[in-house]
């Protein structure tokens, strides 16, 4: 699993056609505000949901969670990598870093 920072995430969001951005927190945190374009997969549900989403092995997948101390995004990224996904990244700053940069969160 590779880590990316906020600037790399912004570039990926603007240039990667098949990007899947995943918030790995429980739904109530997602509903309180998430990065634009993100879908929600709770770390506890990833085993059931990744198949339903129809993710392709070569798609670019970026996971994030609350912030640097939260490890949900790392857990999900590791699980997806173990399932054979090749382009999995973890936005290490998470929602906290995004909000501190005054970037929008969608509710």
N, C-alpha and C positions, 0 to 999 in steps of 0.2 A: 504494500500500500504506500502510495506517495502522498506527501503533504503539499498543500498549496496555501498561499497567503491571499489576502483580500484582492490585491491588484491582479493576481493571476486568475482569481475567480471572475472578476469583472471582465477581463479579456476573454475568458472562456465563454461567459454568458453571451457575449456579443459576437463570437466568431465560430462557436462549435454548434453545428446543426443538430446533431443527435444527442446533445447534452441532457442528462437527467440529473437534477439537483434534488437531493433528498435530505429533509430535516428528520433527524432520528430521535426526536423527543416525543413524549406522549401527546396525543391530539390536543389537549387543552392548552399546551404551550404553543403548539402550531397555530391554533385559533387565536391566541393572544397577539400574534404577529410573526410572520415568516418572511424570508427573503423572496422577492418576486420570482415567480416561476417554479418555486420549490413544491415538491409533493411531500407528503408525510408518511413515513414508515417508522412506527415506533420500534425501537430496538427489540422489544419483546415479541414483535410480530413479523420480523423480517423473513423467517423461514417460510411462512405461508404466503406472504405477499409478493416476494420478488418474482415468483412464477406467474402469478396473476397479472402482473404488470407487463409481461412479455418482453422483458429486457433482453437485449441481444449482447452476446459476449464481447463484441467490439465497440459497443456504445461507450461514450465517456460518461462516467458516473462520478458525481461529487457529493460527498456526504458532509453534513455539519451538524453540530448540536449547540448547546448553550454557550460554551466558551472553552478556553484552554484547559480548564480543569475537568471538564465533562469528557467522558471517554466513549459515549454512545456511538459517535460518528466513527471512531476507530474500530469499535466492535463490529459495526455493520460493514464498514469497508473491508475488514479482514474476512468476514463471512462471505461477502461477494467475491473477493479474490480467491478464496478457497473453492468457491463454486465454479471457477473458471473464467470470471470476468477479468479482462486484461487491462482496461483503462479506468482504474478506480483511484480516486483521489480523496483526500480528507482536507477540508477547509479548517485549519487548526484554530483560527480565531473565533470561529463560530458566530452565532447571532450577536453575542456581546460586542465583538470586534466590529461587525457590520453596523450595529446601532451607534457605537461610539464614534464612527466616522460620519454620522448623520445621514446614512443611506436609508432609503425607505424600507419599511416593513409593511407587509400587506396583512390586513385583518379580514 
